[in-house]
Amino acid sequence: MRRQHTLTDSPYGTLTLVATDGVLSGLYLPQHRHRPAEETFGERDERPFAQALDQLGAYFAGELTTFDLPLHQTGTPFQRTVWDALVRIPYGETRSYGQLAAALGKPGASRAVGLANGRNPISIVVPCHRVVGANGSLTGYAGGVDKKKALLAFERGRAGVTTGGADTLFALS
């Protein structure tokens, strides 16, 4: 198993991208909670990341709303199921942990969904920032709640959005 990494600037600080056998396996924000040790990232090399860097650039430019990248996700079967569900949350929308658990056929598993969401190693591309508390609160984010708030505001195109729909449960203020 060969690992490589690169760094790239973003509106949210320097991102660390990690590839396993040439496939994106990690995208970490600065001060990312649950970030693996640097020595596990392998050598620094941009070559495996051309497509990811292009798509991230388009995302941050407001030109891309859905990533289309091969991913190497390492986690438990339940974690991978949660992460797969995250990519189905539309750009600019949110879901609560309970809504996500119910969509997975496990309505009592909102806490487990939250734990799996927090362990997502491929931030932004696998949009764990789109999951909020039952009351719409911006509970936890491995990259920091301030980054979660900023990403959601960016996707909404403006700050201060408040909506009452079941799929749009956050208020930025």
N, C-alpha and C positions, 0 to 999 in steps of 0.2 A: 504494500500500500504506500504510494508516494503522495506526500503532502507538499503543497506550495502555497504561498500567500503573496498578497500585494496590498498596498495601501492606496487609498484614493480620497481626495477631498470631497466634501459634500456640504450642503447648507447646514448639516447637523454635526459637523466635525469630521475628523478623519475616520474613514471606515476601513476596517480590516476585512479583506475577502480571503477565504481559505478554500483550496480545492483539494479533493481526494481523488487521486488517479485522474486528474484533469477535469473533474466535475465539481461545481460549486457545492461546498459542504458547510460553509460558515460565512456569515456576514455580521460583523460585530461593530456596534457603535462605541464611541469612547466611553470609558467607565462602565462597560457592559457587565451586568451581573451574570454569573455563570459562564464567564468567558474562560475558555481553556488557557492553560499556561502557554506563553509565547513560544516556548521551545517545541510545542507540539504542532506548530503551524508549518514547519518545514522551511525550505529555502525561499527567499524572496525572488519571485519571477512573475512578470505580468502576462506571459504567453497564454496560460490557461484561462485568462479572464477577459479576453477581448470582447466577447459577446455580452458578458455581464456588465462590463464597464460601459459599453455602448448603451445598453438598456437602462442602466442606472442614470446615465447622462440624460437620456430622453425622458425618464421619469421625473427627474429634478427640473427639467425644462418645461414640464407640464405637457409633454407630447406623448407619453405612454401611460396607460392606466392598468395594463395587465402584462406581467412578465411572462416570457416564453423561454425558459432556460431549463436545461437538464439539471436535476438536483440530486445530490447524494445525502440523504437524510438518515442519520444514525440515531435511533431511539427505540423505545419499546414499541410494540405493535399499537398500543393505545395512543402513545404520543404521535406516531406517524399518522394515525387516523385523524387526530385533532389537527395536525399540521396540514394534512390534505384538505380538511374542511376550511381552514383559514384562507386558502387561495380561492375559494369559491365565494368569499364575502366581496361583493362588488366595491370597486374603487369609490371612495367618498361616503361609504355607508359603514355602519357599525352593527354589531350583534352583541348581546349580553352573553356572559358565560353560560347562563341557564338556557338561552335560546340555542347556543351552539351544542350544549349537551343534549337538548331535546332533538335537535336535527340529527344527532348521531344515534338516536334511539336509546339514550341513557339519561332521561330527564332528571334523575337524582345525582348526576355526576358533575354538577357545575364546579365544585371544588377541584375535582380531578382534572377537568378541562382547564381550569385556571393554572394548575401546576404544570400541565403539559404545555400550555401556551407560554408560560414563563421560561420554559426550557427550549423553546424554539431557537435553533442555532443559526437560522438564516433570516435575520430581521429584514424588514422592508419588502424583500422579494416574497417571503411567506409572511403576510401582513398581520402579525400578531397585535399590532397597534390598533387594529380595527375592533378589538374585543374590549368591552367596557362592563362595569358593574351593572347589576339589575336595575338600579335607580339612575343609570346613565353616568355614574361617577367614573372618572379616569383612574381606576384602581391599577396600581402597579404597571411597570414596564421595565423589562430588563435593561433598556437603554436609558431609563429615567423618565418619570412622568412628564417632565418638561418637554422631552423629545416626542413622547406620545402625543401630547397636546399639539405640538408644532406640526407633526406629520398629519394629524387629523385636520388641522386648520388648513394646511397646504392642500390636502386632497379636496377639501370643501371649497377651496378657492378664496376663502376669507375667514377671518376670525370672528368670534361673537355669534356663531350660528347656534340657534336653538330650534330644535324640531321636536314634535311630539310623536312621530311615527314609531312603530315598534321596531323598525330596523334602523332607526337613527336616534340613538338614545343618549347622545352627549350634548352638553352645552359648554361652549368655550367662553370663558370670561376672565 
